[in-house]
Amino acid sequence: MVALLFLAACPVDEDVQVMPGDTSEASRDVTVSLALSEVEGLTLAAEAAVALNFEGEVTIQIAGPEGDSRRTAYSSTGTRHTLPVVGLRADTRYEMRALARDVDGEYHPSDWAEFTTGALPEGLLDAEYQVGVPSDNDEGVTLFAPSPVYGSPQMPYVLGIDGEGQVVYYYDDPELYDAEDANRQLRVQDDGNIGVVLPEGFRSFDLFGHTQLAVSKPYIHHDALLMPSGNVLALTYDDHEVTDELTGETTIVRGDMVIEITPENETVWSWAAYDELDPTRMGEYTEDFETEGFLDWTHANALDYDPETDRIMVSMRNQNWVTMVDHGTGELLSRLGPGGDYALQGGDWFHLQHGVSLADGGVTVFDNGYDDAYNSRAIHYELDESGLIATERWVYDVTFYARTMGDVDLQPDGSYLVTAATADVSDSGLDRRGFYRIGADGTTLWSVLLTHSTMFEVFRADRTYWLFALDDAEAAVP
């Protein structure tokens, strides 16, 4: 692949490349120079270096082969800028230029430069797509981390698809592969970086794959997230011996613990379910998960954190509960679910759930269900915490039974991103595994069905925006 560099308006700094024949515009008293370069290991990305001789914000305008034009997010104010250009399709020629916005709001463009993306790596995921009602939000990118089913070929660690099901991002690091790890959680962080759960650890990296933070502890599993403090919350196992007073028999009960880890890999806080819940309370299906000499008591599989109230939410799958914990005191505040603290008004409780998130005064839950006679569901419960009342605010029938994994996230526009992409589903769902964006009224706005999902599965997905439509002022810049 060849990336052509074209820069506008001299003079420029010595470390910015200039093509022979570039000329300055004598009528301009500002300098905006652009250099585009390839990114090692990422054929669908470009790095844009922009130099200004004034203080300004910068965005990269991208013109596609169909005449469409979009832009990246803006940089912060300064004179030297490096911007990632991601969300591009494979084997495609683009024209790009920098748009610099000065402190008075006036725009100053560079000249146009050409950039051609490369091919996708061999063996990358194929996806069929079905588009529902068109929406401006189809500009978003759905990110996920495929987990190969045991014995299947390895897959790239992180993938992103656009509204038409085309791969527009991938990050491939063979060192992170683990064929036996089927729980590759992924989150788009508030800082724009990507966080992934690794075997016994957590890693945050930027869009070029550069590690920003990494921690590692024994037995980390299922979920971890970056807190606003810069520390990491993670789930880890917590085993205890429990002796039956009548028979004297001893059983290893596997519980779960939430730990907080500093960037220096120091554990500074922990909360154990064993200290707050009754270890003799076994869920309806706990016995089904007795393996390798221990009883799978809680089977925590998801976390969320509310920085405004300093509370942590933990999904306890085998208890059919979503618990709320005070981070400051470690107190168990409430248990949501059948047999818990909340009374349910309307709808039904979830069972053996996954993918819980705090959302708009309530909680979203992927209700896997406990029997293949029922379809899995995505649910949004509204919570009255003072009266301990839960109300089913929104529900979506996935149309098949997905026994494991799954996720549902409320989007800024009021729609929901539902992930139902497990390999362990009923036969009736074999051709419907994938990602769905569902409106508040239950309308399918967008869906992507995964053709290779017998080879891999997806625990959760997240949605982000990298490229945006130009506003009137940006589009009017000559």
ROPAFI-452217 format. One line per field, with one value per residue (C-alpha): residue number from 1; residue in three letters; x, y, z. Coordinates in Angstrom, 3 decimals, decimal comma. Example, Ala and Ser with C-alpha at 12.3 -4.5 7.8 and 13.67 -1.06 7.14 Angstrom:
2
k: (1;2)
r: (ALA;SER)
xx: (12,300;13,670)
yy: (-4,500;-1,060)
zz: (7,800;7,140)
END
This chain:
478
k: (1;2;3;4;5;6;7;8;9;10;11;12;13;14;15;16;17;18;19;20;21;22;23;24;25;26;27;28;29;30;31;32;33;34;35;36;37;38;39;40;41;42;43;44;45;46;47;48;49;50;51;52;53;54;55;56;57;58;59;60;61;62;63;64;65;66;67;68;69;70;71;72;73;74;75;76;77;78;79;80;81;82;83;84;85;86;87;88;89;90;91;92;93;94;95;96;97;98;99;100;101;102;103;104;105;106;107;108;109;110;111;112;113;114;115;116;117;118;119;120;121;122;123;124;125;126;127;128;129;130;131;132;133;134;135;136;137;138;139;140;141;142;143;144;145;146;147;148;149;150;151;152;153;154;155;156;157;158;159;160;161;162;163;164;165;166;167;168;169;170;171;172;173;174;175;176;177;178;179;180;181;182;183;184;185;186;187;188;189;190;191;192;193;194;195;196;197;198;199;200;201;202;203;204;205;206;207;208;209;210;211;212;213;214;215;216;217;218;219;220;221;222;223;224;225;226;227;228;229;230;231;232;233;234;235;236;237;238;239;240;241;242;243;244;245;246;247;248;249;250;251;252;253;254;255;256;257;258;259;260;261;262;263;264;265;266;267;268;269;270;271;272;273;274;275;276;277;278;279;280;281;282;283;284;285;286;287;288;289;290;291;292;293;294;295;296;297;298;299;300;301;302;303;304;305;306;307;308;309;310;311;312;313;314;315;316;317;318;319;320;321;322;323;324;325;326;327;328;329;330;331;332;333;334;335;336;337;338;339;340;341;342;343;344;345;346;347;348;349;350;351;352;353;354;355;356;357;358;359;360;361;362;363;364;365;366;367;368;369;370;371;372;373;374;375;376;377;378;379;380;381;382;383;384;385;386;387;388;389;390;391;392;393;394;395;396;397;398;399;400;401;402;403;404;405;406;407;408;409;410;411;412;413;414;415;416;417;418;419;420;421;422;423;424;425;426;427;428;429;430;431;432;433;434;435;436;437;438;439;440;441;442;443;444;445;446;447;448;449;450;451;452;453;454;455;456;457;458;459;460;461;462;463;464;465;466;467;468;469;470;471;472;473;474;475;476;477;478)
r: (MET;VAL;ALA;LEU;LEU;PHE;LEU;ALA;ALA;CYS;PRO;VAL;ASP;GLU;ASP;VAL;GLN;VAL;MET;PRO;GLY;ASP;THR;SER;GLU;ALA;SER;ARG;ASP;VAL;THR;VAL;SER;LEU;ALA;LEU;SER;GLU;VAL;GLU;GLY;LEU;THR;LEU;ALA;ALA;GLU;ALA;ALA;VAL;ALA;LEU;ASN;PHE;GLU;GLY;GLU;VAL;THR;ILE;GLN;ILE;ALA;GLY;PRO;GLU;GLY;ASP;SER;ARG;ARG;THR;ALA;TYR;SER;SER;THR;GLY;THR;ARG;HIS;THR;LEU;PRO;VAL;VAL;GLY;LEU;ARG;ALA;ASP;THR;ARG;TYR;GLU;MET;ARG;ALA;LEU;ALA;ARG;ASP;VAL;ASP;GLY;GLU;TYR;HIS;PRO;SER;ASP;TRP;ALA;GLU;PHE;THR;THR;GLY;ALA;LEU;PRO;GLU;GLY;LEU;LEU;ASP;ALA;GLU;TYR;GLN;VAL;GLY;VAL;PRO;SER;ASP;ASN;ASP;GLU;GLY;VAL;THR;LEU;PHE;ALA;PRO;SER;PRO;VAL;TYR;GLY;SER;PRO;GLN;MET;PRO;TYR;VAL;LEU;GLY;ILE;ASP;GLY;GLU;GLY;GLN;VAL;VAL;TYR;TYR;TYR;ASP;ASP;PRO;GLU;LEU;TYR;ASP;ALA;GLU;ASP;ALA;ASN;ARG;GLN;LEU;ARG;VAL;GLN;ASP;ASP;GLY;ASN;ILE;GLY;VAL;VAL;LEU;PRO;GLU;GLY;PHE;ARG;SER;PHE;ASP;LEU;PHE;GLY;HIS;THR;GLN;LEU;ALA;VAL;SER;LYS;PRO;TYR;ILE;HIS;HIS;ASP;ALA;LEU;LEU;MET;PRO;SER;GLY;ASN;VAL;LEU;ALA;LEU;THR;TYR;ASP;ASP;HIS;GLU;VAL;THR;ASP;GLU;LEU;THR;GLY;GLU;THR;THR;ILE;VAL;ARG;GLY;ASP;MET;VAL;ILE;GLU;ILE;THR;PRO;GLU;ASN;GLU;THR;VAL;TRP;SER;TRP;ALA;ALA;TYR;ASP;GLU;LEU;ASP;PRO;THR;ARG;MET;GLY;GLU;TYR;THR;GLU;ASP;PHE;GLU;THR;GLU;GLY;PHE;LEU;ASP;TRP;THR;HIS;ALA;ASN;ALA;LEU;ASP;TYR;ASP;PRO;GLU;THR;ASP;ARG;ILE;MET;VAL;SER;MET;ARG;ASN;GLN;ASN;TRP;VAL;THR;MET;VAL;ASP;HIS;GLY;THR;GLY;GLU;LEU;LEU;SER;ARG;LEU;GLY;PRO;GLY;GLY;ASP;TYR;ALA;LEU;GLN;GLY;GLY;ASP;TRP;PHE;HIS;LEU;GLN;HIS;GLY;VAL;SER;LEU;ALA;ASP;GLY;GLY;VAL;THR;VAL;PHE;ASP;ASN;GLY;TYR;ASP;ASP;ALA;TYR;ASN;SER;ARG;ALA;ILE;HIS;TYR;GLU;LEU;ASP;GLU;SER;GLY;LEU;ILE;ALA;THR;GLU;ARG;TRP;VAL;TYR;ASP;VAL;THR;PHE;TYR;ALA;ARG;THR;MET;GLY;ASP;VAL;ASP;LEU;GLN;PRO;ASP;GLY;SER;TYR;LEU;VAL;THR;ALA;ALA;THR;ALA;ASP;VAL;SER;ASP;SER;GLY;LEU;ASP;ARG;ARG;GLY;PHE;TYR;ARG;ILE;GLY;ALA;ASP;GLY;THR;THR;LEU;TRP;SER;VAL;LEU;LEU;THR;HIS;SER;THR;MET;PHE;GLU;VAL;PHE;ARG;ALA;ASP;ARG;THR;TYR;TRP;LEU;PHE;ALA;LEU;ASP;ASP;ALA;GLU;ALA;ALA;VAL;PRO)
xx: (0,000;1,255;0,170;0,670;1,507;0,411;0,827;-0,331;1,016;4,740;6,855;6,552;8,571;11,530;10,035;6,902;7,296;6,613;6,113;8,229;6,370;4,287;3,750;2,464;-0,558;0,813;-2,576;-2,753;-1,002;-1,641;0,018;-1,840;0,282;-0,846;1,132;-0,565;1,230;0,397;-0,020;1,998;-0,251;-3,466;-4,234;-7,514;-6,040;-4,000;-2,080;-2,529;0,156;-0,888;1,262;-0,174;1,467;-1,416;-3,427;-6,351;-8,414;-8,055;-10,248;-9,493;-12,052;-12,375;-13,932;-14,872;-15,096;-18,873;-18,538;-19,526;-17,592;-17,107;-14,717;-12,925;-13,408;-11,579;-8,252;-7,617;-6,292;-2,605;-0,174;0,943;-1,586;-1,587;-4,969;-6,011;-8,100;-10,044;-13,331;-12,122;-12,984;-10,425;-8,874;-10,386;-8,928;-9,758;-9,008;-8,241;-7,464;-7,036;-9,564;-8,112;-10,498;-8,873;-9,933;-12,289;-14,094;-12,652;-11,673;-8,336;-7,876;-4,772;-4,533;-6,064;-3,964;-4,620;-4,615;-5,412;-6,183;-4,884;-6,538;-8,009;-5,961;-6,853;-9,421;-11,107;-14,716;-17,386;-20,773;-24,091;-26,092;-29,735;-30,508;-33,764;-35,030;-32,221;-30,947;-28,180;-26,798;-25,933;-22,663;-21,643;-19,152;-20,016;-16,940;-16,601;-13,996;-14,754;-13,927;-13,203;-15,104;-12,656;-10,912;-11,793;-9,232;-8,066;-9,790;-8,526;-8,844;-10,989;-13,194;-15,370;-18,163;-20,052;-23,770;-23,533;-21,741;-18,367;-15,234;-13,767;-11,436;-9,395;-6,677;-4,742;-2,248;-1,448;-0,012;-3,511;-5,092;-6,420;-8,619;-9,982;-10,999;-14,548;-15,339;-13,678;-15,442;-14,865;-15,740;-15,240;-13,951;-14,824;-11,298;-11,848;-9,531;-10,639;-10,638;-10,573;-10,571;-7,607;-6,924;-6,282;-5,957;-7,188;-5,708;-6,577;-5,170;-5,604;-7,004;-3,564;-3,169;-0,701;-1,151;-2,125;-2,706;-2,361;-2,936;-2,794;-4,079;-4,758;-8,247;-9,632;-12,607;-15,625;-15,450;-13,223;-13,539;-11,574;-12,776;-12,577;-9,808;-7,626;-7,961;-9,480;-12,437;-12,349;-14,065;-12,013;-12,815;-13,169;-13,299;-14,415;-14,840;-18,360;-19,129;-22,621;-23,392;-25,542;-23,410;-19,977;-19,347;-17,165;-17,827;-15,768;-18,125;-16,860;-17,937;-16,788;-14,913;-14,692;-11,226;-9,905;-6,414;-4,153;-2,171;0,827;-1,012;-1,706;-5,037;-6,432;-10,047;-12,099;-15,629;-16,499;-19,957;-19,221;-19,163;-22,524;-24,655;-25,866;-23,490;-26,152;-28,585;-28,206;-29,874;-32,339;-29,637;-26,498;-26,242;-25,970;-22,631;-20,873;-17,623;-14,050;-14,708;-16,399;-19,936;-20,435;-22,351;-22,580;-20,996;-20,585;-20,333;-20,718;-19,797;-20,787;-19,815;-21,706;-19,202;-21,956;-23,072;-19,841;-21,741;-20,829;-23,302;-22,486;-24,398;-24,612;-25,798;-26,353;-28,225;-30,470;-29,539;-28,053;-26,509;-25,675;-22,669;-21,524;-17,914;-17,062;-18,391;-18,567;-22,205;-24,556;-27,334;-29,830;-30,494;-32,507;-34,199;-36,438;-36,311;-34,401;-35,273;-37,328;-41,002;-41,688;-44,474;-45,285;-43,323;-41,192;-37,900;-34,737;-32,960;-29,274;-28,612;-25,631;-24,562;-26,064;-25,550;-26,711;-28,982;-31,118;-32,442;-32,490;-30,744;-30,515;-30,232;-29,801;-32,184;-30,858;-33,670;-33,503;-35,181;-35,098;-38,884;-38,487;-36,809;-34,040;-34,891;-33,274;-34,888;-34,685;-35,994;-36,829;-35,945;-37,603;-34,780;-36,591;-39,665;-37,693;-39,958;-38,780;-40,876;-40,295;-39,798;-38,767;-38,391;-37,240;-37,789;-34,556;-36,693;-34,507;-33,001;-29,375;-28,238;-25,010;-23,475;-25,359;-25,562;-27,860;-26,779;-28,955;-27,699;-27,677;-30,542;-32,798;-32,263;-30,669;-27,725;-28,476;-25,773;-27,027;-24,048;-23,309;-22,479;-24,575;-28,124;-31,201;-31,362;-34,049;-31,579;-28,714;-29,346;-30,188;-27,099;-25,609;-26,072;-29,324;-30,075;-33,647;-35,706;-37,600;-40,792;-39,315;-38,534;-35,395;-33,273;-30,250;-28,946;-25,912;-26,054;-22,779;-22,252;-19,317;-20,744;-20,458;-16,704;-16,788;-19,057;-19,342;-20,039;-20,766;-20,395;-20,119;-20,980;-18,838;-18,488;-15,268;-16,471;-19,149;-21,181;-19,904;-21,998;-22,903;-19,882;-17,433;-19,048;-18,817;-15,020;-13,654)
yy: (0,000;3,467;6,520;9,795;12,853;16,319;19,416;22,997;26,412;26,800;27,339;24,187;22,613;20,494;17,219;17,562;15,949;18,097;16,823;18,469;21,194;22,373;26,118;28,624;30,772;34,279;35,690;33,720;34,712;31,348;27,994;24,658;21,665;18,043;14,803;11,405;8,205;4,533;2,851;-0,295;-3,324;-1,411;-1,290;0,597;3,539;6,663;8,988;12,676;15,134;18,794;21,867;25,385;28,764;29,843;28,408;26,332;23,143;20,640;18,028;15,841;16,001;12,727;12,453;8,933;7,459;7,951;11,683;11,504;13,682;13,213;14,403;13,171;14,565;17,824;17,992;20,295;23,801;24,066;24,456;20,842;18,019;14,267;12,746;9,126;8,576;5,354;3,923;3,499;0,624;-1,701;-1,175;2,285;5,567;8,615;12,330;14,073;17,579;19,314;21,927;24,209;26,403;29,432;31,139;33,424;30,442;30,941;27,861;27,403;24,286;22,488;21,206;17,813;14,661;11,158;8,059;4,501;1,834;-1,715;-5,104;-6,822;-9,650;-13,096;-14,998;-11,906;-12,141;-12,068;-10,601;-10,411;-7,316;-6,317;-2,630;-1,552;2,042;4,418;6,722;9,285;6,954;4,407;6,382;4,643;1,790;-1,383;-2,766;-6,289;-8,889;-12,313;-15,310;-18,452;-21,532;-24,142;-25,758;-22,984;-20,763;-17,700;-14,395;-10,801;-9,530;-6,440;-5,716;-2,761;-2,818;0,113;0,499;-1,657;-4,508;-3,662;-4,078;-0,603;-1,385;-4,283;-4,701;-7,942;-8,955;-12,683;-12,466;-11,823;-14,913;-17,576;-20,178;-21,330;-17,842;-17,388;-14,148;-11,285;-8,250;-4,931;-1,346;1,992;4,192;7,831;8,821;7,242;4,310;0,678;-1,514;-5,309;-8,095;-10,409;-13,783;-12,698;-9,019;-5,823;-3,714;-0,257;0,810;3,706;3,372;2,519;-0,348;1,424;0,209;2,991;0,875;-2,794;-4,638;-8,327;-10,346;-14,070;-15,292;-12,084;-13,159;-11,961;-8,183;-5,249;-1,506;1,703;4,061;7,878;7,754;5,766;2,591;-0,623;-2,552;-6,268;-9,520;-12,311;-15,719;-16,254;-19,917;-21,098;-24,456;-24,967;-27,896;-29,341;-29,446;-32,553;-34,721;-33,235;-33,165;-30,325;-28,504;-25,861;-22,960;-20,648;-17,080;-13,815;-10,764;-7,245;-5,730;-2,254;-2,137;0,872;1,440;0,199;-3,144;-2,707;-3,920;-1,100;-2,188;-5,357;-6,581;-10,265;-11,690;-14,345;-11,649;-10,147;-12,945;-16,220;-18,940;-21,584;-19,883;-21,773;-20,550;-22,693;-23,959;-23,802;-27,604;-27,648;-25,835;-28,072;-28,888;-29,688;-30,100;-26,799;-25,433;-22,423;-20,336;-16,763;-16,799;-13,007;-11,943;-8,152;-4,901;-1,273;1,801;5,042;7,824;10,221;7,968;5,939;2,686;-0,581;-2,911;-6,627;-9,262;-12,562;-14,944;-18,083;-16,147;-14,458;-11,169;-7,821;-6,410;-2,798;-2,086;1,148;1,608;3,823;1,583;-1,836;-2,128;-4,275;-1,809;-3,917;-7,089;-6,798;-9,944;-12,800;-13,187;-9,903;-6,550;-5,011;-5,550;-5,908;-3,927;-5,142;-7,650;-10,503;-10,986;-12,093;-15,422;-16,383;-12,895;-11,261;-7,816;-5,579;-1,789;1,270;3,244;6,377;5,842;2,094;-1,018;-2,823;-6,613;-9,339;-12,008;-15,297;-17,303;-20,714;-22,985;-23,293;-23,192;-19,423;-16,740;-14,608;-10,949;-7,537;-5,553;-2,045;-1,798;1,578;1,650;3,485;3,083;4,725;2,506;-0,505;-0,901;-2,083;-1,444;-3,030;0,085;-1,621;-5,197;-6,789;-10,440;-11,704;-14,342;-17,271;-18,806;-17,763;-19,796;-17,876;-14,433;-11,406;-7,677;-4,671;-0,999;2,112;4,513;8,349;8,577;6,320;3,153;-0,017;-2,039;-5,722;-8,386;-11,944;-13,666;-16,757;-20,070;-21,853;-21,197;-23,188;-24,550;-22,006;-19,182;-20,445;-17,913;-14,955;-14,511;-11,053;-7,401;-5,454;-1,766;-1,559;1,606;2,541;1,441;-1,993;-1,228;-2,859;0,058;-2,001;-5,528;-7,563;-11,351;-13,205;-15,923;-17,578;-17,619;-21,388;-20,711;-17,875;-16,047;-12,504;-11,658;-7,968;-5,185;-1,432;1,404;4,447;7,315;8,203;9,956;12,654;14,522;18,044;20,936;23,843;25,944;23,077;22,052;25,652;25,815;25,979)
zz: (0,000;-0,840;1,110;-0,755;1,308;0,210;2,313;2,014;2,876;3,535;5,519;7,634;10,412;9,345;10,555;8,422;4,996;1,901;-1,627;-4,309;-6,096;-3,131;-3,166;-0,642;-1,155;-0,940;-0,063;3,172;6,340;8,023;7,560;7,706;6,749;6,683;6,525;6,313;7,199;7,440;10,819;11,370;11,658;10,866;7,168;7,735;9,654;8,959;11,235;10,424;11,551;11,285;11,931;12,302;12,736;14,971;17,845;16,641;16,796;13,963;12,305;9,299;6,492;4,560;1,104;0,025;-3,468;-3,568;-2,994;0,651;3,074;6,809;9,465;12,573;16,054;16,747;18,512;21,439;20,778;19,853;16,981;16,477;16,245;15,705;14,943;14,361;11,251;11,778;10,546;6,940;4,604;3,041;-0,408;-0,741;-1,990;0,128;-0,208;3,082;4,258;7,588;8,678;11,341;13,336;14,957;18,185;16,223;14,684;11,207;9,195;7,406;5,215;4,067;0,521;-0,209;0,185;-1,072;1,136;0,059;2,627;2,355;2,316;5,350;6,858;5,545;7,566;8,974;10,065;7,371;8,269;6,493;7,264;7,364;7,634;9,205;9,316;8,188;10,898;11,376;14,014;11,331;11,149;14,351;14,635;16,543;18,297;19,643;20,546;19,012;21,171;19,162;20,211;21,437;18,487;16,022;14,279;16,150;15,374;15,547;19,064;18,322;15,312;14,301;11,708;10,215;9,526;6,404;8,128;6,595;8,704;9,318;12,227;13,525;16,099;16,004;18,696;18,682;22,197;23,533;22,017;24,351;22,701;26,037;27,153;25,902;27,744;25,896;27,292;25,538;26,423;24,736;27,558;28,248;27,176;23,743;24,378;24,263;27,352;27,121;29,687;29,252;30,805;34,410;33,537;31,919;29,154;27,824;24,443;22,029;18,514;17,130;19,603;21,913;25,482;27,880;30,988;31,865;35,143;35,991;38,937;39,397;38,524;36,976;34,897;32,886;33,418;34,335;33,768;34,112;36,850;36,569;39,190;36,803;38,858;37,514;38,930;38,191;39,089;40,623;42,128;45,873;47,026;50,485;52,202;53,566;55,895;56,222;59,967;59,615;57,339;57,966;54,225;52,963;49,700;47,943;47,255;44,510;45,108;43,582;44,718;43,274;43,532;42,755;41,224;40,768;37,537;39,552;39,940;43,663;45,075;47,231;47,807;47,704;48,289;48,680;48,019;50,642;53,345;52,367;50,903;52,403;51,143;51,734;49,348;46,109;42,956;41,063;38,705;40,815;40,904;37,110;37,379;39,904;38,090;38,918;42,618;43,426;43,520;41,254;43,789;42,462;38,968;38,713;35,084;34,803;36,562;36,303;38,304;39,001;39,784;40,928;43,772;44,125;43,800;42,093;40,420;40,215;38,259;40,189;37,477;39,548;42,222;39,605;41,283;40,358;43,529;44,363;46,603;48,246;47,151;50,110;52,895;51,200;52,303;50,225;49,397;47,464;45,459;42,260;40,953;42,095;45,867;46,245;47,797;44,980;44,260;40,524;38,876;35,385;33,345;34,611;36,396;34,597;35,095;34,623;33,265;31,537;30,389;33,086;32,957;34,857;32,534;32,932;36,439;36,149;34,919;31,572;31,704;29,105;30,371;29,016;30,596;32,177;29,625;25,846;25,862;26,311;24,228;25,705;26,281;26,627;29,459;30,910;34,470;36,004;39,702;42,582;45,086;47,992;47,600;46,321;43,289;39,869;36,761;33,377;31,227;27,963;26,778;23,519;22,605;21,028;19,200;20,245;23,366;23,945;26,937;27,587;27,159;25,801;26,446;26,143;26,289;26,218;23,517;23,698;21,189;23,280;21,222;22,571;21,266;21,897;21,567;21,106;19,505;21,534;19,904;22,543;21,337;20,445;16,902;16,078;16,632;14,494;11,727;13,995;16,152;15,972;16,930;16,925;17,421;18,656;19,042;22,182;20,379;19,597;15,947;14,552;13,333;12,335;12,611;11,610;11,516;11,994;9,411;11,203;14,687;14,964;15,092;17,612;20,001;21,332;24,952;24,538;21,985;22,295;19,932;19,240;16,760;14,954;11,799;11,680;9,067;8,290;9,531;7,238;8,185;7,645;4,350;3,067;3,399;-0,197)
END
